[in-house]
Amino acid sequence: MNGTTMVRERFMRLFGHTDCRSVSVRDGHRLLLAGSLMVAACGGEPTAPPITTGIIAATITGLPAGYQAPITISGPGGYDRSLTASATLQALVPGSYVISAPDAQDGVHQYQANSPSQSITVTASATPVDVTIEYQLITGGLALAVTGLPAGAAGDVQIAGPGFTQATTGSQTFTGVTAGSYTVTASSVTVGSTIYAPSPASQVVDVTPSRTPTAATVTYAGAGAVPFNLTIDHAYLVQATQRYSPAPSGSDVPLIENRDALLRVFAIASVSNGVTPDVRVRLYRGGTLVDTQVLTAPGTSVPTGPSESSLSASWNLTIPAALIRSDLSYLVDVDPTDTLAEDDETDNTFPADGTPRGVTVVTVPPVAVRLIPVYHDSTGRTGNVSAANLAGFIGDMAKVFPTSGVDADIGPVYTTSAPPLESDDGNNAWGQILNEIRMLRLADSSSRYYYGVVSPDYSSGVAGVGYVPGSPSSTSKASIGWDRGNSKGWVMAHEVGHNHGRRHSPGCGAGGVDPGYPYSGGSIGAYGLDLGAMVVKSPGTHFDFMAYCSTRWVSDYVFEDLLQWRVIEAASPLTAAAGMTQVMVVWGRITSRGMILEPAFVITGAPALPERPGPYRVSALADDGSSLFDVSFEGDEVADLPGPPERHFAFTIPVSGQTVDRVRTLRLRGPSGQVERRSPAAPRGAAIRAPGYRADRSGPARVRLQWDGATHPMVMVRDRTTGQVVALVRHGHADIVVGGGDLELLFSDGVRSAARAVRVP
């Protein structure tokens, strides 16, 4: 056997055949083991497998050592890789690749790539595609040195350049700024009594791309003494709130006649000082001087600028209520005896032209309000209001309302059969009692605002609710609130504010806000003053009392809006005896749970019809279905209820005796349907008959009343001695708080009512 034959036999034992063409790639490991054997057997060199992938060799330059570049490479088949440093990428599928190189920032300086985005083509090859990403620094720095000023003194330097504006008071280095030309402008400053002037006052600095800042210097030097001068920047009168407006007096918040005011005089000096000049105040009535007062300095120096935040920054004089009239004017001057040497002695007077400054004074009557202690028959709790704590209810309102005072009285205890008050008003008891207090005001034919005082058994939740009437002539001037601690006064002011047509001011979660309120977050906007306590109210920390915030005062905006309401109201007062006639009281509520038509009563009172038509109608129908009256109304908005919005109504509609006899049905209609109340059938012309009842003493100042609640769902109880309503009770029984035993019981069958006089021993 020759050598060739032996090789072929060994080849066959290794691969199982002698056909060199059928040796596959899978046999590669055996080909390697028998490389020389293949050469001998197959007559040539071994064949290497084909190359199917490519390579990218990426080089990144120009970035600081150790900095990770923000480069990404994307390509075929969803290939996506971050590249933070130079690297060789292998086994790449052939195709087009995109290299993205955004700007890089090392925390101070910015670098930009020579090619932020580039495409390359990778082929199947063992030779890499070389790519270089070269970054260049594009930012620099500006090192500003401010010299020549006394230690701790502030310069005044402005720097402006490409996309950059900055003010500084001393030496400072600005890094990472865009390369380009920067203008450095310096202004003179006053330190003590010396003026310091800068050099240069203006310069242009070229900032180059470099990690070393470009230097610039501003040198201050003393340029002489500052002229000492005193002036009066402004003076104003404030009762609760005032704007700082040196413009004519017409832009001031008006003053209320017959109410004390504080005159604040803001004297200022041209330089820091230690002087304490007097301020002279001259008061005029109709142009005639009536009083002169000299005020000593409130501090140890004259401020160099006005500040409303502290009474120690102004010269202050209380102006008594008797002088607050429309013909009042004032003239003030600082250092009236020229005790201090000044650069200019001619500018110490305010107003500067020497003409006394007039004031705008408005005459409005006191706010007349009646507080009603509410006795809850279902809980036995009574709202705690009496002569002893009355000031705690009305004091806050007297401070922030545009009024010369609050004319408050306390009505008799009112008894309600409403369910217990809940913190979230889940049972609608708050709305029911509010509607009853409104009904009470109508039945009393009173011109006062009515405020029911309740005593819930919780300390957090609904604290008060009130109507938001559409005009000062509305009859829905009623609200209720709790008797809790220090909050009761602000709750009352808030709810009576709603009765003056005020919506919420935006702040601390209040909804239903006034879209025209001018200050963000419900801030009071202008400085206020609690004159009684002599405490300034800052707009940075105080919020309008018609918001839901805890630090409350009144804004100039709300003060003036309330004043406008009160002026209109005073022009057309409602007298208690105006137009008294026989009326039918029709009242109820439109809630998310449905429409409620309360039992009607026929009484003697002042007519009160809807202010405007709306989507609801209440009608009186006779036996034959004919209409005896039909009124359209919108209903009054209720503020501060936590649930869905609801509207209430209460009207006193003039009716003749003949009409009353014919009424069989009362119908309330609205977009969601209708509800009715029907009077039991009776012969034509027959008067309604009162049910049987019992009225007995159940304790001191208590009467236990029982009647047939099925036929007469409600009873109005009136004290015959005072003529005032003391209860609206339901369910056929109630314990009623009464001052005396001489009562009138008005039983309603839902449509008509019958009166009975009773004397309870």
Buried (B, 14 or more C-beta within 10 A) or exposed (E): EEEEEEBBEBBEEBBEEEEBEEBEEEBBEBBEEBEEBBEBBBEEEBEEEEEEBBBBBBEBEBBEEEBEBBBBBEBEEEBEEEBEEBBEBEEBBBEEBEBBBEEBEBEEBBBBBEEEEBEBEBEEEEEBBEBEBBBEBEBBBBBBEBEBBEEEBEBBBBBBBEEBEBEBEBBBEBBEBBBBEBEBBBEBBBBEBBBBBBEEEEBEBEBEBEEEBBEBBBBBEEEEEBEBBBBBBBBBBBBBBBBBBBEEBEEBBBBBBBBBBBBBBBBBBBBBBEBBBBBBBBBBEEEEEEBEBEBEBBEEEBBEEBBBEEBEBBBBBEBEBEBBBBEBBBBBBBBBEEEBEBEEEEBBBBBEEEEBBBBEBBEBBBBBBBBBBBBBBBBEBBBBBEEEEBEBBBBBBBBBBBBBBBBBEBBBBBBBBBBEBBBEBEEBBBBBBBBBBBBBBBBBBBBBBBBBBBBBEBEEBBBBBBBBBBEBEBBBBBBBBBBBEEBBBBBBBBBBBBBBBBBBBBBBEBEBBBEEBEBEEBBBBBBBBBBEEEEBBBBEEBBBBBBBBEEBBBBBBBBBBBBBBBBEBEEEEBEEEEEBEBBBBBBBBBBEEEBBBBBBBBBEBBBBEBBEEBBBBBBBBBEEEEEBBEBBBBBBBBBBBBBEEBBBBBBBBBBEEEBBBBBBBBBBBBEEEEBBBBBEEBEEEEEBEBBEBEBEEEEEEBBBBEBEBEBBBBBBBBBBEBEBBBBBBBEBBBBBBBEBBBBBBBBBBBBBBBBBEBEBE
